Amino acid sequence: MKLLLCLCLALALASAQDHHGKKGDSHGHQGDSHGQKKDPHGHHVDHHGQHGDHHEGGDKLDRCKGIQMDAATENEEGIPYFFKGQYLYKGFSGKAELANKSFTELDDHHHLGHVDAAFRMHNRDDPHHDRIFLFLDNKVFAYYQHNLEVGYPKEISEVFPGIPNHLDAAVECPNPNCAEDSVIFFKAHEIFHFNLKSKKVEEQTFKNMPNCTVAFRYLDHFYCFHGHKFSKFDPKTGEVHGKYPKESRDYFVRCSKFSPDGDHLDRERCSHVHLDAITSDDAGNIYAFRGHHFIRQDADKNMTVDTIENAFKELHSDVDAVFSYQDHLYMIKDNQLYVYRVGEPHTHLDGYPKPVKEELGIDGPIEAAFVCADHHIAHIIKDKHIYDVDMSVTPRVATNQRPLSVLKKVDGVMCGPDGLKVVVGNHFYRFASTMLFVAGRMLPIQHRVPQELLGCDH
């Protein structure tokens, strides 16, 4: 019996040691079963010597608590992707999900400790147009609509000759942002411009920039992330103009609280996080809502920023849709409708909130709503359709359902003397009338929300 117990114990210890990995590699580093290094306390360390948290649960990786991302790019639809460890964040809000759900082969071909660098090829003259490139150690993966291209992964040197392994960041730089269609690669203080046509590499020095851990091109601007800060830079020279670095969580993440020493008006005007709702009242004041905050612009173009909690405390945050009608703001959140009389302060009407279905004749939540001046029709947008609600009668009923023609997703709509401004993500479109918005066949010129709607100067 004693012999049997000793044998079982020996087998158990051997199995445990095999399961948790070897004691050390040839350099004396502690390793796990995937060859990843650990510090003396058993925490994972990546190849840059940084502590990784890719074994944290995705629900614990809260971007608003200060996570340094590994890589960033856009997908084919322009939605930002941020990579951290084995996780992926889509857009500027929401929880992390496993990256291998969207890019399956990352784990099939290479254990995903973290993505080193990423960029989207947006060059119609290149055979890899609209491909997302992901770099892991010495390999590069090319994806089209989340499907791995045939023959990938490949050695980085095969696809981008002259570019080193173990990159820190990468970003596409098309002409005229760069003199030639290029990709800029970052590794520590080294910066490489890779010419996509000639395949030549030009090594440059950006004296005014810190070492980039993430490079990101968004709305034709170039951003270098370093720690929790970011700087906007000129991709040709590396020059940084303006008041940088800035806190990345103030501009690239939807958070309820921001850095106390930041410029709150600049943050809200220039944030890349999409608006939740927008409207203008009868006096010409514009209200733009995002997360826990809103911007108010008066008829003289003066802007202020405040929390929704302070001005509309019953709502707290995260408005779905807002429209103005007869000096009242109708504010919709989930399945509830809140009504405020416009003034200083705004007055919440007794008896509200009430169910959206009871007040507007349609189930919530809804995506956007608007009323044009001197009209009694509230136009409600829900599930790629628009409905009409006559606000002058009771009970109110949602009628005249018709599909939206050119825009399938809408974040907010504001109607004014010059027509409609329809907000989609970080852009907006002008339509001369509701009819053209609903039934038009051509998408108007795209405008930028921060610069052309909210007055951001950079």
C-alpha positions in Angstrom: 0.0 0.0 0.0 2.8 2.4 0.9 4.5 1.7 -2.4 1.3 2.4 -4.3 0.8 5.7 -2.5 4.4 6.8 -3.2 4.0 5.9 -6.9 0.7 7.9 -7.1 2.3 10.9 -5.4 5.3 10.8 -7.8 3.0 10.7 -10.8 1.0 13.6 -9.5 4.1 15.7 -9.0 5.4 14.9 -12.4 2.1 15.8 -14.0 1.8 19.1 -12.1 5.3 20.1 -13.2 4.6 19.2 -16.8 1.3 21.1 -16.7 2.8 24.3 -15.3 5.9 24.3 -17.6 9.6 23.9 -17.3 11.5 25.4 -14.5 13.5 27.7 -16.7 14.8 28.3 -20.3 18.5 28.4 -21.4 18.8 32.0 -20.1 17.4 31.2 -16.7 14.0 32.8 -17.3 11.0 31.3 -15.8 8.6 30.0 -18.6 5.1 28.7 -19.0 3.9 26.0 -21.3 3.8 28.4 -24.3 7.4 29.5 -23.8 6.3 32.9 -22.4 8.7 34.5 -19.9 7.7 35.2 -16.3 9.2 37.4 -13.7 10.3 36.0 -10.3 6.7 36.4 -9.0 5.2 34.3 -11.8 3.6 37.2 -13.8 3.8 37.1 -17.5 6.3 39.3 -19.3 6.2 40.1 -23.0 9.2 40.3 -25.3 9.5 44.1 -24.5 9.9 43.2 -20.8 6.4 44.6 -20.0 4.0 42.8 -17.7 1.1 41.3 -19.6 -2.4 40.8 -18.4 -3.7 38.6 -21.1 -4.8 36.0 -18.5 -7.1 38.5 -16.9 -10.8 38.0 -17.7 -12.0 40.3 -20.4 -14.6 41.8 -18.1 -11.8 43.0 -15.8 -9.9 44.9 -18.5 -11.7 48.2 -18.1 -10.2 50.8 -20.6 -11.3 53.6 -18.3 -8.9 52.4 -15.6 -5.8 53.0 -17.7 -4.9 50.2 -20.0 -2.0 50.6 -22.4 -3.0 49.1 -25.7 -0.8 46.9 -27.8 -2.0 47.8 -31.3 -4.8 49.6 -33.1 -6.4 49.8 -36.5 -9.7 50.2 -38.3 -11.7 47.4 -39.9 -13.2 47.6 -43.4 -16.2 49.6 -42.1 -14.0 52.2 -40.3 -14.7 50.8 -36.8 -11.6 51.1 -34.6 -10.1 47.9 -33.2 -7.9 48.1 -30.1 -5.8 45.1 -29.1 -4.7 44.2 -25.6 -3.1 40.9 -24.8 -5.4 38.2 -26.2 -8.4 40.6 -26.1 -9.9 42.9 -28.7 -12.0 46.1 -28.2 -14.3 47.2 -31.0 -15.1 50.8 -31.1 -14.6 53.4 -28.4 -16.8 51.7 -25.8 -17.9 48.2 -24.7 -16.1 45.3 -23.1 -13.2 43.3 -24.4 -13.8 40.1 -26.3 -11.2 37.4 -27.3 -9.3 38.4 -30.4 -9.4 34.9 -31.8 -13.2 35.1 -32.1 -12.6 37.6 -34.9 -9.2 36.4 -36.1 -9.3 32.7 -35.5 -6.0 31.7 -36.9 -4.0 33.9 -34.5 -4.1 31.0 -32.0 -4.0 28.2 -34.6 -0.6 29.3 -36.0 0.9 31.2 -33.1 0.0 31.4 -29.5 -1.5 34.8 -29.0 0.4 36.6 -26.2 -0.4 39.9 -27.8 -0.5 41.6 -31.2 2.6 43.7 -31.7 1.3 46.0 -34.4 -1.6 46.4 -36.8 -2.8 48.5 -39.7 -5.5 48.5 -42.4 -4.3 48.7 -46.0 -6.5 51.3 -47.6 -5.0 51.7 -51.1 -7.1 50.7 -54.1 -4.0 50.3 -56.3 -2.6 47.7 -53.9 -3.8 44.0 -54.2 -4.1 44.0 -50.4 -6.6 46.9 -50.4 -8.9 46.7 -47.3 -6.8 44.0 -45.7 -6.0 44.2 -42.0 -2.4 43.3 -41.2 -1.5 41.9 -37.8 2.0 41.5 -36.6 3.1 38.9 -34.0 6.8 38.5 -33.3 8.3 37.5 -36.7 5.0 36.8 -38.4 2.4 38.9 -40.3 -1.2 37.9 -40.8 -3.4 39.4 -43.6 -7.2 39.3 -43.1 -10.0 40.3 -45.4 -13.3 40.5 -43.7 -11.9 38.5 -40.8 -10.8 35.7 -43.2 -7.1 34.9 -43.3 -5.6 35.4 -46.8 -4.2 32.3 -48.6 -0.6 31.7 -47.8 -0.6 33.6 -44.5 0.9 33.9 -42.0 4.2 34.8 -43.6 7.6 36.0 -42.3 7.6 39.8 -42.0 10.7 40.0 -44.1 8.9 38.2 -46.9 6.1 40.7 -47.2 7.9 43.8 -46.0 11.6 43.2 -46.7 13.9 45.3 -44.6 11.4 45.6 -41.7 12.5 44.1 -38.4 10.6 41.6 -36.3 9.1 42.3 -32.9 7.6 45.6 -33.9 6.1 48.2 -31.6 3.6 49.8 -34.0 2.7 50.3 -37.6 0.4 52.6 -39.5 -0.5 53.1 -43.2 0.5 56.4 -44.7 -1.1 57.0 -48.2 -0.2 59.8 -50.5 -0.5 62.8 -50.0 -0.1 62.2 -46.2 3.3 60.8 -47.2 5.2 61.5 -50.4 4.5 58.0 -51.6 2.0 55.3 -50.5 3.8 53.9 -47.5 3.6 52.1 -44.2 5.4 53.5 -41.2 6.9 50.9 -38.8 8.1 51.7 -35.3 10.5 49.7 -33.2 11.8 51.5 -30.1 13.5 54.7 -31.4 13.8 53.3 -34.9 11.3 54.5 -37.6 11.0 52.9 -41.0 9.1 54.2 -44.0 8.3 51.3 -46.3 7.4 52.3 -49.9 4.6 50.1 -51.1 5.5 50.4 -54.8 9.3 50.2 -54.8 9.5 48.0 -51.6 12.4 50.3 -50.5 12.9 51.2 -46.8 13.9 54.6 -45.6 14.9 54.9 -42.0 14.0 58.2 -40.4 14.3 60.0 -37.0 11.3 61.8 -35.5 13.1 64.0 -32.9 10.0 65.4 -31.3 8.1 62.2 -30.7 8.4 59.7 -27.9 8.7 56.0 -28.8 5.3 54.9 -30.1 3.7 51.7 -28.6 0.7 52.1 -30.8 0.3 54.1 -34.1 -3.2 54.8 -35.4 -4.5 56.7 -38.4 -8.0 58.0 -37.9 -10.0 60.5 -39.9 -6.7 61.3 -41.9 -4.9 62.2 -38.7 -2.0 60.3 -37.3 -1.7 59.4 -33.6 1.2 58.1 -31.6 0.2 56.4 -28.3 2.8 56.1 -25.5 1.6 54.8 -22.2 -1.8 56.4 -21.5 -0.9 59.5 -23.5 -1.1 60.2 -27.2 0.2 62.9 -29.6 -0.9 63.8 -33.0 2.0 63.9 -35.4 2.9 64.8 -39.0 3.8 61.4 -40.6 6.4 63.1 -42.9 8.4 64.9 -40.3 7.2 63.6 -36.9 6.4 67.2 -35.9 3.9 67.4 -33.1 1.8 70.6 -33.1 -0.6 71.8 -30.4 -0.9 70.9 -26.7 0.3 67.3 -26.6 0.6 64.8 -25.2 -3.0 64.3 -24.1 -4.8 61.6 -22.0 -6.0 58.9 -24.4 -9.0 58.1 -22.2 -10.4 61.6 -22.7 -10.5 61.3 -26.5 -10.5 57.6 -27.6 -12.6 55.9 -24.9 -16.1 56.5 -23.6 -15.6 57.0 -19.8 -17.7 58.6 -17.1 -14.8 60.4 -15.5 -11.8 62.2 -17.1 -8.5 63.5 -16.1 -9.1 66.4 -13.6 -6.5 68.7 -15.2 -7.8 68.3 -18.8 -9.6 70.8 -21.0 -13.1 69.4 -20.7 -14.6 71.5 -23.6 -11.7 70.6 -25.9 -12.1 67.0 -24.9 -15.8 66.9 -25.8 -15.5 68.9 -29.0 -12.6 66.9 -30.2 -13.4 63.4 -28.9 -13.5 60.6 -31.5 -16.3 58.8 -29.6 -19.5 59.1 -31.5 -22.4 61.2 -30.3 -25.4 59.5 -28.8 -27.9 62.2 -29.8 -28.2 65.8 -31.0 -30.9 68.4 -31.3 -31.6 72.1 -31.4 -34.3 74.0 -29.6 -36.6 76.8 -30.8 -34.1 79.5 -29.6 -31.4 78.0 -31.8 -29.4 76.3 -29.0 -27.7 73.1 -30.0 -27.4 70.1 -27.6 -25.0 67.3 -28.4 -25.0 64.3 -26.0 -22.2 61.7 -25.5 -22.0 59.3 -22.6 -22.2 61.2 -19.3 -21.7 64.6 -20.8 -23.2 67.1 -23.3 -22.2 70.2 -25.2 -24.5 73.2 -25.4 -24.0 75.8 -28.1 -26.1 79.0 -28.0 -27.3 81.1 -30.9 -24.1 83.2 -30.7 -21.9 80.1 -31.1 -20.7 80.1 -27.5 -20.1 76.6 -26.2 -20.2 75.1 -22.7 -19.9 71.5 -21.5 -21.6 69.9 -18.5 -22.6 66.5 -17.2 -26.0 65.1 -18.0 -26.3 64.3 -14.3 -26.0 68.0 -13.4 -28.5 69.4 -16.0 -30.8 66.4 -16.4 -30.3 64.5 -13.2 -33.2 62.1 -13.8 -31.5 60.7 -16.9 -28.0 60.4 -15.4 -26.2 59.4 -18.6 -26.3 57.6 -22.0 -29.2 59.2 -23.9 -30.5 57.2 -26.9 -32.3 60.0 -28.7 -33.4 63.7 -28.2 -35.8 66.0 -30.1 -37.1 69.5 -29.4 -40.8 70.4 -29.6 -42.5 73.6 -28.5 -39.8 74.7 -26.0 -39.5 71.2 -24.5 -36.8 68.6 -24.9 -38.0 65.1 -25.3 -35.3 62.7 -24.2 -35.4 59.0 -24.7 -33.4 56.4 -22.8 -34.2 52.7 -23.2 -38.0 52.4 -23.0 -38.6 55.6 -21.1 -39.4 59.1 -22.3 -38.3 62.1 -20.2 -39.6 65.7 -20.9 -37.9 68.9 -19.8 -39.0 72.5 -20.2 -36.1 74.5 -21.8 -34.7 77.1 -19.4 -32.1 77.8 -16.8 -32.3 75.3 -15.2 -34.2 72.9 -17.4 -37.4 71.7 -15.6 -38.3 68.1 -15.5 -42.1 67.7 -16.0 -44.1 66.0 -13.4 -45.4 62.5 -14.3 -42.3 61.6 -16.3 -40.6 59.4 -17.3 -43.3 57.6 -19.1 -43.1 54.5 -21.4 -42.0 55.5 -25.0 -44.8 53.2 -26.3 -47.4 55.2 -24.3 -46.2 58.6 -25.4 -45.1 58.0 -29.0 -46.9 54.9 -30.0 -43.7 52.9 -30.7 -41.7 50.5 -28.5 -38.3 51.7 -27.3 -35.4 51.8 -27.5 -35.0 54.0 -30.6 -31.9 55.2 -32.4 -32.7 58.8 -33.3 -35.5 61.3 -33.5 -36.0 64.8 -34.8 -38.7 67.5 -35.4 -38.3 70.3 -37.9 -39.3 73.8 -36.8 -43.0 74.8 -37.1 -43.9 71.2 -37.7 -45.8 68.8 -35.5 -44.3 65.6 -36.8 -41.7 63.8 -34.8 -39.6 61.5 -37.0 -38.6 58.4 -35.2 -35.7 56.1 -36.5 -35.6 52.5 -35.4 -34.3 49.3 -36.9 -33.3 50.9 -40.3 -36.8 52.4 -40.7 -38.3 55.8 -40.1 -41.8 56.5 -38.6 -44.0 59.7 -38.3 -45.6 60.6 -35.0 -48.1 63.6 -34.9 -47.3 65.4 -31.7 -50.4 67.6 -31.9 -52.8 64.8 -31.2 -53.4 62.1 -28.6 -53.1 59.3 -28.4 -50.0 59.4 -30.6 -49.4 56.7 -33.1 -46.3 55.8 -35.1 -47.3 55.8 -38.8 -45.9 56.0 -42.3 -43.2 53.4 -41.8 -40.6 53.4 -44.6 -37.1 52.1 -44.9 -34.0 54.3 -44.9 -32.4 54.3 -48.3 -28.7 55.3 -48.1 -27.9 55.1 -44.4 -28.7 52.0 -42.5 -27.3 53.2 -39.1 -27.9 56.6 -37.6 -26.7 58.0 -34.3 -28.5 61.3 -34.3 -30.4 63.8 -36.5 -30.8 67.6 -36.1 -33.2 69.6 -38.2 -32.6 73.3 -38.8 -33.1 76.1 -41.4 -30.5 74.6 -43.7 -32.0 71.1 -43.6 -30.9 68.0 -41.8 -27.6 67.1 -40.3 -27.5 63.3 -39.9 -24.7 62.0 -37.6 -23.2 58.5 -38.2 -20.2 57.7 -36.1 -17.7 60.6 -36.3 -19.2 62.0 -39.5 -22.4 63.7 -40.5 -24.2 64.3 -43.8 -26.4 67.2 -44.9 -29.8 66.6 -46.5 -31.9 69.4 -47.8 -35.1 67.8 -46.6 -36.5 64.8 -44.8 -37.8 63.4 -48.0 -34.2 63.3 -49.5 -32.9 61.8 -46.4 -35.4 59.0 -46.5 -35.7 58.3 -50.2 -32.5 59.7 -51.7 -30.3 57.4 -53.7 -26.9 59.2 -53.4 -24.9 59.7 -50.2 -24.0 63.4 -49.7 -20.5 64.7 -49.0 -19.2 63.4 -45.7 -18.4 66.0 -43.0 -16.4 65.6 -39.8 -18.4 66.0 -36.5 -15.5 67.4 -34.3 -14.3 70.0 -36.7 -17.4 71.0 -38.8 -20.1 70.5 -36.2 -18.5 71.0 -32.8 -15.8 73.5 -33.8 -12.7 71.5 -32.8 -9.7 73.4 -34.2 -7.3 70.4 -34.5 
